[in-house]
Amino acid sequence: MTKFALISLATNSMQKFPWQAFAQNSAYADQIALRNSQGDPFTWVELAEKINQVEAFLLQEGVTAQSAVAFCGKNSEQILFLYLAVIQLGAKILGINPAFPQEKREELCHVYGVDFCYQTEDIHYLAAEALPEHKANFTKAATMTLTSGSTGLPKAVVHNVSAHLANAEGVCALMNFGKDHSWLLSLPLYHVSGQGIVWRWLYAGATLVLPKEDFYQSIGEVSHVSLVPTQLQRWFDYLTEHPQPVQTQAVLLGGTQIPVKLTQALNELGIRSYSGYGMTEMASTVFAKQSDGKIGVGQPLLGREFKLVNEEVWLKGAGLAMGYWRDGDIVPLTNAEGWFQTKDKGQWLDNELVIQGRLDNMFISGGENIQPEEIEKVIAQSDLVKQVFVLPKRDEEFGQRPVALVEFHMPFNESAVESLNVFLQGRLERFKQPVAYYELPLNLSDGAIKVSRKTLAGWLAKQLG
């Protein structure tokens, strides 16, 4: 039985949500559950009360257990309390990226049946003396998380509380994350990666920390943090300019190619680093390992199952979503055999999974299959670039040729491109070497977490006329 289940049963015969169980358990009640962006602490008792106050506000607004509620904004304590209050009420919560234009936000709310949409300033606390008692239902649809499809609007992936906690259990076990630790809410709650942090915190009964205004200072003030490689590189740059003691014990890396030099730099600071592979449909991390300089993502975490079918990764087990929300119903996302087909190309090598890229990113150049991620991995080994994306460009002779969109450590110029070209000689077959380089347009990034290939392809098409 899990740590959380024991607490839940010891608290009350009626099943409680984690924050309720911790608030009612004398070993946890007065422990610090949360620190907001000003550094103010909330105990589990105070946290549960704040969630109750937001639930009272939602009930006054007319939200019911049948409602779908959206939030649109960057991480804040109010949005966190809203996220948990909606789940406590028994409704569904959907996060929307505030970078989306108003028209797209409205379309998403319409398509996914959202009745109420809140920004941070819309959320209020009301006296919560007489909240209705409702039993926590861990199997009911609780969250809807947008994941980009290859065309059209993002799909909404539906999870219940059980799936989120099952995903969290495996990561907490791997990274030794427990009640005496703290995790920075370093990724947006509208991404599954941000929600993964919240559910690990709730599984372990630890402390969740919202970043202060100086984000990179905040990283060094917690024991655990999730980062994408770009954020990690910027943290190293920050520490060079602002030397300071660092409390960080472990970093979970994901999101894109993870340069070995970054994990080695963490090791030199005495910080454990973990390389992960996950996805929205599995409630975040599926495979992870302590970084070891090899390109794989390790073994499946507790409760996850996988197999490779024609080089495609198939998944099921802990964290698997209930389905996609479509026209008021949950549509299954598994195939006839009960597996989720990821469209990720993988290989089992040296007793671990190696992700080779998206099957739907592959293109053909002069009859040769080109996997953009393979080229990106080689370029990332050069120490010349911060980020790189390889995309196809139409070509009369070859059909398509690879081009690279690059953010260099140095200014983008002919000298930087020439240095990279020299590095690639002998490391990549000629037909895989980019035929042109463009400066990566950083203004297209999705909340500094990842850049959408679809968005980049649209930008490239405009550059090429």
C-alpha positions as semicolon CSV with decimal commas, in nm:
position;residue;x (nm);y (nm);z (nm)
1;M;0,000;0,000;0,000
2;T;0,133;0,345;-0,086
3;K;0,248;0,601;0,167
4;F;-0,044;0,826;0,071
5;A;-0,304;0,549;0,095
6;L;-0,188;0,472;0,450
7;I;-0,231;0,836;0,551
8;S;-0,570;0,852;0,384
9;L;-0,699;0,542;0,566
10;A;-0,556;0,651;0,899
11;T;-0,732;0,986;0,870
12;N;-1,088;0,884;0,805
13;S;-1,293;0,601;0,666
14;M;-1,425;0,848;0,405
15;Q;-1,169;0,884;0,125
16;K;-1,000;1,223;0,129
17;F;-0,799;1,415;-0,126
18;P;-0,430;1,433;-0,030
19;W;-0,444;1,794;0,093
20;Q;-0,743;1,707;0,315
21;A;-0,574;1,394;0,449
22;F;-0,253;1,580;0,536
23;A;-0,446;1,866;0,700
24;Q;-0,626;1,616;0,926
25;N;-0,317;1,411;1,012
26;S;-0,133;1,535;1,322
27;A;0,206;1,432;1,177
28;Y;0,156;1,667;0,880
29;A;-0,106;1,930;0,972
30;D;0,136;2,201;1,089
31;Q;0,417;2,117;0,844
32;I;0,483;2,371;0,566
33;A;0,297;2,252;0,257
34;L;0,351;2,552;0,031
35;R;0,562;2,865;-0,008
36;N;0,418;3,128;-0,240
37;S;0,615;3,357;-0,471
38;Q;0,671;3,602;-0,183
39;G;0,814;3,320;0,029
40;D;0,511;3,315;0,264
41;P;0,450;2,967;0,413
42;F;0,118;2,778;0,427
43;T;0,075;2,473;0,651
44;W;-0,136;2,181;0,529
45;V;-0,422;2,310;0,749
46;E;-0,394;2,660;0,598
47;L;-0,365;2,517;0,245
48;A;-0,680;2,307;0,288
49;E;-0,865;2,614;0,419
50;K;-0,760;2,824;0,118
51;I;-0,881;2,550;-0,118
52;N;-1,212;2,542;0,070
53;Q;-1,243;2,920;0,034
54;V;-1,191;2,898;-0,343
55;E;-1,443;2,612;-0,360
56;A;-1,693;2,837;-0,177
57;F;-1,626;3,105;-0,443
58;L;-1,681;2,853;-0,724
59;L;-2,009;2,732;-0,573
60;Q;-2,130;3,092;-0,551
61;E;-2,036;3,133;-0,919
62;G;-2,259;2,839;-1,007
63;V;-1,992;2,573;-1,066
64;T;-2,121;2,218;-1,008
65;A;-1,967;1,871;-1,019
66;Q;-2,083;1,850;-1,382
67;S;-1,900;2,169;-1,486
68;A;-1,578;2,212;-1,679
69;V;-1,365;2,502;-1,552
70;A;-1,063;2,658;-1,723
71;F;-0,778;2,872;-1,596
72;C;-0,569;3,092;-1,821
73;G;-0,257;3,237;-1,667
74;K;0,095;3,185;-1,543
75;N;0,152;2,991;-1,221
76;S;0,027;3,167;-0,907
77;E;-0,101;3,054;-0,569
78;Q;-0,455;3,151;-0,676
79;I;-0,439;2,932;-0,988
80;L;-0,296;2,642;-0,784
81;F;-0,581;2,676;-0,530
82;L;-0,834;2,695;-0,816
83;Y;-0,690;2,380;-0,978
84;L;-0,727;2,184;-0,652
85;A;-1,063;2,338;-0,556
86;V;-1,220;2,239;-0,889
87;I;-1,101;1,880;-0,838
88;Q;-1,225;1,882;-0,476
89;L;-1,567;1,999;-0,597
90;G;-1,579;1,707;-0,843
91;A;-1,565;1,918;-1,160
92;K;-1,307;1,907;-1,442
93;I;-1,019;2,157;-1,474
94;L;-0,855;2,264;-1,803
95;G;-0,542;2,480;-1,827
96;I;-0,500;2,723;-2,118
97;N;-0,170;2,884;-2,215
98;P;-0,206;3,263;-2,164
99;A;0,010;3,314;-2,476
100;F;-0,280;3,186;-2,690
101;P;-0,474;3,466;-2,866
102;Q;-0,818;3,545;-2,723
103;E;-0,994;3,392;-3,025
104;K;-0,818;3,057;-2,973
105;R;-0,895;3,059;-2,599
106;E;-1,265;3,114;-2,672
107;E;-1,265;2,837;-2,933
108;L;-1,102;2,592;-2,688
109;C;-1,360;2,676;-2,419
110;H;-1,642;2,625;-2,670
111;V;-1,507;2,297;-2,812
112;Y;-1,436;2,146;-2,468
113;G;-1,758;2,259;-2,303
114;V;-1,593;2,495;-2,055
115;D;-1,855;2,691;-1,861
116;F;-1,620;2,910;-1,655
117;C;-1,276;3,052;-1,738
118;Y;-1,064;3,234;-1,479
119;Q;-0,746;3,439;-1,476
120;T;-0,548;3,496;-1,155
121;E;-0,722;3,827;-1,076
122;D;-1,069;3,669;-1,112
123;I;-1,019;3,420;-0,828
124;H;-1,151;3,515;-0,482
125;Y;-1,165;3,360;-0,135
126;L;-1,503;3,332;0,039
127;A;-1,589;3,215;0,391
128;A;-1,618;2,837;0,372
129;E;-1,803;2,738;0,689
130;A;-2,077;2,534;0,525
131;L;-1,922;2,350;0,231
132;P;-2,115;2,043;0,121
133;E;-1,947;1,714;0,226
134;H;-1,847;1,517;-0,080
135;K;-1,648;1,199;-0,088
136;A;-1,331;1,219;-0,291
137;N;-1,369;1,019;-0,612
138;F;-1,026;0,920;-0,742
139;T;-1,163;0,750;-1,055
140;K;-1,376;1,037;-1,189
141;A;-1,248;1,263;-1,470
142;A;-1,060;1,545;-1,295
143;T;-0,815;1,714;-1,532
144;M;-0,813;1,798;-1,903
145;T;-0,467;1,875;-2,039
146;L;-0,410;2,011;-2,388
147;T;-0,163;1,830;-2,609
148;S;-0,075;1,952;-2,955
149;G;-0,195;1,744;-3,245
150;S;-0,040;1,752;-3,590
151;T;-0,336;1,955;-3,717
152;G;-0,612;2,174;-3,581
153;L;-0,685;2,247;-3,217
154;P;-0,494;2,073;-2,937
155;K;-0,655;1,754;-2,801
156;A;-0,775;1,751;-2,438
157;V;-0,638;1,450;-2,247
158;V;-0,854;1,341;-1,950
159;H;-0,700;1,203;-1,630
160;N;-0,840;1,106;-1,293
161;V;-0,669;1,155;-0,955
162;S;-0,562;0,789;-0,937
163;A;-0,363;0,821;-1,260
164;H;-0,186;1,139;-1,143
165;L;-0,092;0,980;-0,808
166;A;0,020;0,655;-0,976
167;N;0,250;0,852;-1,205
168;A;0,385;1,050;-0,908
169;E;0,461;0,738;-0,704
170;G;0,715;0,607;-0,957
171;V;0,900;0,940;-0,986
172;C;0,910;0,991;-0,607
173;A;1,054;0,641;-0,562
174;L;1,322;0,693;-0,828
175;M;1,429;1,038;-0,706
176;N;1,398;0,973;-0,332
177;F;1,144;1,256;-0,290
178;G;0,972;1,254;0,049
179;K;0,800;1,471;0,310
180;D;1,119;1,653;0,415
181;H;1,192;1,772;0,061
182;S;1,073;2,064;-0,153
183;W;0,997;2,086;-0,528
184;L;0,989;2,409;-0,728
185;L;0,681;2,467;-0,944
186;S;0,915;2,551;-1,232
187;L;0,690;2,448;-1,523
188;P;0,340;2,575;-1,611
189;L;0,033;2,410;-1,464
190;Y;-0,129;2,412;-1,810
191;H;0,144;2,162;-1,915
192;V;0,138;1,803;-1,790
193;S;0,496;1,857;-1,667
194;G;0,378;2,126;-1,424
195;Q;0,092;1,907;-1,304
196;G;0,339;1,623;-1,252
197;I;0,524;1,839;-0,998
198;V;0,199;1,913;-0,810
199;W;0,101;1,547;-0,782
200;R;0,448;1,440;-0,663
201;W;0,418;1,703;-0,389
202;L;0,071;1,576;-0,298
203;Y;0,183;1,213;-0,307
204;A;0,482;1,273;-0,077
205;G;0,334;1,532;0,161
206;A;0,639;1,751;0,091
207;T;0,667;2,129;0,030
208;L;0,576;2,294;-0,300
209;V;0,759;2,620;-0,372
210;L;0,639;2,882;-0,621
211;P;0,931;3,065;-0,788
212;K;1,011;3,414;-0,664
213;E;1,047;3,704;-0,905
214;D;1,410;3,596;-0,956
215;F;1,333;3,252;-1,102
216;Y;1,695;3,135;-1,124
217;Q;1,766;3,222;-0,761
218;S;1,463;3,010;-0,663
219;I;1,610;2,698;-0,826
220;G;1,892;2,686;-0,572
221;E;1,652;2,718;-0,276
222;V;1,471;2,382;-0,315
223;S;1,581;2,020;-0,292
224;H;1,419;1,904;-0,620
225;V;1,344;2,079;-0,947
226;S;1,220;1,992;-1,297
227;L;1,392;2,176;-1,582
228;V;1,426;2,164;-1,958
229;P;1,788;2,188;-2,082
230;T;1,749;2,555;-2,183
231;Q;1,647;2,650;-1,829
232;L;1,937;2,448;-1,685
233;Q;2,189;2,622;-1,912
234;R;2,048;2,961;-1,809
235;W;2,075;2,863;-1,441
236;F;2,445;2,781;-1,489
237;D;2,493;3,120;-1,659
238;Y;2,311;3,285;-1,364
239;L;2,532;3,109;-1,105
240;T;2,843;3,227;-1,291
241;E;2,724;3,587;-1,253
242;H;2,569;3,542;-0,903
243;P;2,772;3,283;-0,708
244;Q;2,569;3,154;-0,411
245;P;2,513;2,844;-0,196
246;V;2,282;2,589;-0,362
247;Q;2,048;2,355;-0,171
248;T;1,941;2,160;-0,480
249;Q;1,985;1,783;-0,448
250;A;1,821;1,651;-0,766
251;V;1,716;1,780;-1,108
252;L;1,470;1,601;-1,338
253;L;1,546;1,685;-1,702
254;G;1,312;1,633;-1,994
255;G;1,154;1,803;-2,290
256;T;1,422;1,765;-2,558
257;Q;1,776;1,639;-2,623
258;I;1,977;1,653;-2,298
259;P;2,343;1,748;-2,359
260;V;2,583;1,532;-2,154
261;K;2,790;1,838;-2,061
262;L;2,491;1,975;-1,865
263;T;2,448;1,658;-1,659
264;Q;2,824;1,648;-1,597
265;A;2,814;2,010;-1,474
266;L;2,536;1,916;-1,229
267;N;2,745;1,624;-1,107
268;E;3,035;1,861;-1,039
269;L;2,799;2,067;-0,818
270;G;2,710;1,750;-0,624
271;I;2,356;1,747;-0,770
272;R;2,198;1,423;-0,895
273;S;2,046;1,457;-1,239
274;Y;1,777;1,238;-1,391
275;S;1,691;1,211;-1,760
276;G;1,324;1,145;-1,827
277;Y;1,084;1,068;-2,108
278;G;0,715;1,130;-2,068
279;M;0,398;1,250;-2,233
280;T;0,062;1,408;-2,163
281;E;-0,133;1,085;-2,220
282;M;0,066;0,912;-1,940
283;A;0,033;1,200;-1,686
284;S;0,402;1,302;-1,725
285;T;0,718;1,092;-1,674
286;V;0,713;0,730;-1,799
287;F;1,082;0,635;-1,821
288;A;1,366;0,795;-1,624
289;K;1,712;0,716;-1,491
290;Q;1,995;0,884;-1,308
291;S;2,196;1,048;-1,588
292;D;2,497;0,837;-1,686
293;G;2,626;0,994;-2,006
294;K;2,440;0,745;-2,228
295;I;2,168;0,860;-2,466
296;G;1,888;0,635;-2,336
297;V;1,603;0,722;-2,095
298;G;1,641;0,415;-1,875
299;Q;1,375;0,166;-1,769
300;P;0,999;0,214;-1,728
301;L;0,910;0,351;-1,382
302;L;0,692;0,170;-1,129
303;G;0,367;0,042;-1,281
304;R;0,440;0,142;-1,643
305;E;0,450;-0,114;-1,923
306;F;0,591;-0,075;-2,273
307;K;0,668;-0,265;-2,590
308;L;0,819;-0,180;-2,927
309;V;0,609;-0,261;-3,233
310;N;0,772;-0,182;-3,570
311;E;1,004;0,057;-3,382
312;E;0,705;0,245;-3,232
313;V;0,683;0,281;-2,852
314;W;0,355;0,144;-2,709
315;L;0,263;0,223;-2,347
316;K;0,010;0,139;-2,076
317;G;-0,007;0,120;-1,697
318;A;0,046;0,382;-1,425
319;G;-0,066;0,728;-1,533
320;L;-0,253;0,625;-1,851
321;A;-0,531;0,873;-1,931
322;M;-0,899;0,784;-1,941
323;G;-0,910;0,915;-2,298
324;Y;-0,959;1,232;-2,503
325;W;-1,252;1,468;-2,434
326;R;-1,461;1,501;-2,748
327;D;-1,819;1,628;-2,788
328;G;-1,899;1,583;-2,420
329;D;-1,764;1,227;-2,401
330;I;-1,437;1,054;-2,316
331;V;-1,304;0,881;-2,630
332;P;-1,052;0,597;-2,565
333;L;-0,693;0,661;-2,670
334;T;-0,579;0,299;-2,661
335;N;-0,582;0,052;-2,949
336;A;-0,778;-0,275;-2,959
337;E;-0,507;-0,443;-2,747
338;G;-0,528;-0,176;-2,473
339;W;-0,200;0,001;-2,559
340;F;-0,138;0,369;-2,630
341;Q;0,059;0,404;-2,955
342;T;0,289;0,701;-2,898
343;K;0,414;0,765;-3,255
344;D;0,759;0,786;-3,095
345;K;1,033;0,583;-3,262
346;G;1,238;0,383;-3,012
347;Q;1,507;0,120;-2,980
348;W;1,605;-0,109;-2,689
349;L;1,980;-0,069;-2,652
350;D;2,213;-0,166;-2,362
351;N;1,915;-0,254;-2,143
352;E;1,740;0,083;-2,177
353;L;1,503;0,263;-2,410
354;V;1,652;0,506;-2,662
355;I;1,403;0,753;-2,814
356;Q;1,500;0,825;-3,174
357;G;1,233;1,082;-3,253
358;R;0,875;1,118;-3,371
359;L;0,767;0,887;-3,649
360;D;0,558;1,174;-3,786
361;N;0,865;1,404;-3,793
362;M;1,055;1,172;-4,028
363;F;1,092;1,284;-4,390
364;I;1,250;1,139;-4,705
365;S;1,540;1,304;-4,886
366;G;1,658;1,147;-5,211
367;G;1,506;0,814;-5,105
368;E;1,675;0,819;-4,760
369;N;1,475;0,833;-4,435
370;I;1,578;1,131;-4,222
371;Q;1,489;1,151;-3,853
372;P;1,536;1,519;-3,749
373;E;1,602;1,429;-3,385
374;E;1,904;1,218;-3,485
375;I;2,065;1,523;-3,651
376;E;1,970;1,743;-3,353
377;K;2,143;1,503;-3,112
378;V;2,470;1,522;-3,308
379;I;2,452;1,902;-3,334
380;A;2,382;1,927;-2,958
381;Q;2,710;1,742;-2,889
382;S;2,906;2,029;-3,045
383;D;2,892;2,262;-2,739
384;L;2,822;2,541;-2,990
385;V;2,442;2,554;-2,959
386;K;2,182;2,613;-2,687
387;Q;1,888;2,481;-2,894
388;V;1,842;2,336;-3,240
389;F;1,551;2,212;-3,449
390;V;1,588;2,038;-3,786
391;L;1,303;2,070;-4,036
392;P;1,253;1,966;-4,399
393;K;1,267;2,218;-4,685
394;R;1,116;2,134;-5,025
395;D;1,374;2,055;-5,291
396;E;1,317;1,983;-5,660
397;E;1,599;1,731;-5,691
398;F;1,576;1,544;-5,357
399;G;1,214;1,604;-5,259
400;Q;1,314;1,744;-4,920
401;R;1,641;1,854;-4,758
402;P;1,721;1,922;-4,391
403;V;1,764;2,278;-4,263
404;A;1,850;2,378;-3,904
405;L;1,703;2,651;-3,684
406;V;1,971;2,725;-3,426
407;E;2,026;2,929;-3,111
408;F;2,405;2,949;-3,072
409;H;2,590;3,027;-2,750
410;M;2,756;3,304;-2,954
411;P;2,584;3,556;-3,186
412;F;2,433;3,396;-3,498
413;N;2,673;3,467;-3,787
414;E;2,865;3,299;-4,071
415;S;3,156;3,213;-3,843
416;A;2,928;3,024;-3,599
417;V;2,762;2,835;-3,886
418;E;3,101;2,747;-4,037
419;S;3,225;2,614;-3,700
420;L;2,919;2,391;-3,677
421;N;2,962;2,267;-4,034
422;V;3,324;2,174;-3,958
423;F;3,210;1,984;-3,646
424;L;2,953;1,782;-3,846
425;Q;3,207;1,656;-4,103
426;G;3,262;1,286;-4,035
427;R;2,991;1,279;-3,768
428;L;2,687;1,285;-3,998
429;E;2,634;1,140;-4,344
430;R;2,640;1,411;-4,611
431;F;2,269;1,377;-4,691
432;K;2,183;1,440;-4,324
433;Q;2,388;1,759;-4,292
434;P;2,171;2,074;-4,299
435;V;2,183;2,261;-4,629
436;A;2,092;2,594;-4,461
437;Y;2,088;2,750;-4,114
438;Y;1,846;3,003;-3,967
439;E;1,850;3,184;-3,634
440;L;1,592;3,021;-3,405
441;P;1,304;3,269;-3,350
442;L;1,282;3,267;-2,968
443;N;0,961;3,471;-2,966
444;L;0,776;3,158;-3,085
445;S;0,852;2,956;-2,771
446;D;0,557;2,821;-2,573
447;G;0,604;2,979;-2,231
448;A;0,980;2,901;-2,238
449;I;0,908;2,528;-2,206
450;K;0,921;2,406;-2,560
451;V;0,901;2,530;-2,914
452;S;0,636;2,365;-3,130
453;R;0,772;2,212;-3,452
454;K;0,441;2,296;-3,617
455;T;0,486;2,665;-3,525
456;L;0,848;2,658;-3,646
457;A;0,744;2,493;-3,973
458;G;0,493;2,776;-4,032
459;W;0,763;3,036;-3,959
460;L;1,011;2,861;-4,194
461;A;0,753;2,844;-4,474
462;K;0,715;3,225;-4,452
463;Q;1,094;3,275;-4,463
464;L;1,115;3,053;-4,773
465;G;0,824;3,234;-4,937
